[in-house]
Amino acid sequence: MKKIEKYFYSKRLISICTSNFKVLESVFRYFKEKDTYFLIESTSNQVNQFGGYTGLKPKDFVYKINNLSQKFSFNKFFIGLDHGGTYPWRNLEISSAMQNAKTLIKESVESGYRKIHLDASYPLRGELSLSIEEIVKREVELLIIAEETAQNYNMNPIYVIGTDVPRPGGNISEKPKVTPNSEIYEMIDAFKKELSKNSLDKVWDRIVAIVVNLGIEFGDENIYEYSSEETKELITVLDSNKDLVFEAHSTDYQPLKSLKEMAKNGVGIFKVGPALTFAYRSALFSLAHIEKILFKNSTSNFIETLFSLLKEDNRFYKEYYGENIDINKVVFSFLDRWRYYYENEKIQNSLKMMFKNFEDKNIPLPLIYEYFPDQFEKVQEKFLKPIMEDLIFGRIQDVLDKYYKSLYEEVNLL
């Protein structure tokens, strides 16, 4: 346990929030090359006791992650639960929603999740809003389940808390407001009192981060960038809470300069997800164009398959775009809603054909220069091979590089 606490307290961590295992292959490769610890987190709507939108339960997710770990012979990672609480069941009554959340927490800890983001910040059926005290009381109820379960496995989970939590997966609303200092102080005080009431005072030492709203977000076509000026009051909270860091959600698509500023201003856990699957989809589209040139009529038609599926099934984007929408707007969006369709049989069959076409195939350099210009020089310098797998990795590498440079190279925490 001391090793886990060491990396949460003394090192910054990049948190990978995706359940796409082709993306995660590139992630493992990246961090193995860097020889650096990282977090892998599943959100409560991706993976839960009912299967989530991926069809995976916590034990399934851990099993697949451990298989990747063996494949890459690399085990410097922790598995965590993001938005561990009532979010997937926010349309249910409080008793049902909380029971589902407690079951999720229990199964996650049983499966080997070591870091739990406790999140009961969303109003449930019949609730217009929640007070900080109500949120904290529910989060401590979930923490108690985690603690009781962990005792059976000789574990001491690490926790992240918060009452002003950005919505999972991005938001298309206006620029969010920075969390007021007063709310954080009130939350910390309420949390300590609730822990004490349940004889869990010592657990506070394992609460390592607070989720706050940093005024950043991404929507369909817009990105709200970080501003040090807007958060100059917020960061003073850490002066009197030196064992805590901020956990930043919705950091996807932030420029390098913003990530560097956040790292300097107390953000210790950076979460990224949609930007990774966006990069993966972008690489697949580039490969689909190359495929049509190299293989003529024997192609996967991946682009056509994805567009057709999105036209047929709007379950995962109608909340954002409505019923009648140009599919281009869904595909080429920072919200990256296509990722919810990745496990669909039509998509998987299409990709199997693409991967088979490119198997053991060196892609001509002019086509790499045309469709993967940012990776071309790395191919020339032999850092990447001119093959499909490396070109996909190169796109995802570009996203991760920003975080690595911000967290490790700039603040010299390695």
Secondary structure as UniProt FT lines:
FT   HELIX           2..10
FT   STRAND          13..16
FT   HELIX           21..34
FT   STRAND          38..43
FT   TURN            44..46
FT   TURN            49..50
FT   TURN            52..55
FT   HELIX           58..72
FT   STRAND          77..85
FT   HELIX           87..89
FT   TURN            90..91
FT   HELIX           94..111
FT   STRAND          115..119
FT   TURN            125..126
FT   HELIX           132..151
FT   TURN            152..154
FT   STRAND          158..161
FT   TURN            168..169
FT   HELIX           181..197
FT   TURN            198..199
FT   HELIX           201..206
FT   STRAND          207..211
FT   STRAND          217..218
FT   STRAND          223..224
FT   TURN            228..233
FT   HELIX           234..240
FT   TURN            242..243
FT   STRAND          245..248
FT   TURN            252..253
FT   HELIX           256..264
FT   TURN            265..266
FT   STRAND          267..272
FT   HELIX           274..295
FT   TURN            296..297
FT   HELIX           302..312
FT   TURN            315..317
FT   HELIX           318..321
FT   HELIX           327..331
FT   TURN            334..335
FT   HELIX           337..341
FT   TURN            342..343
FT   HELIX           345..358
FT   TURN            359..360
FT   HELIX           365..371
FT   HELIX           373..380
FT   TURN            381..382
FT   HELIX           388..404
FT   HELIX           405..409
FT   TURN            410..412
//
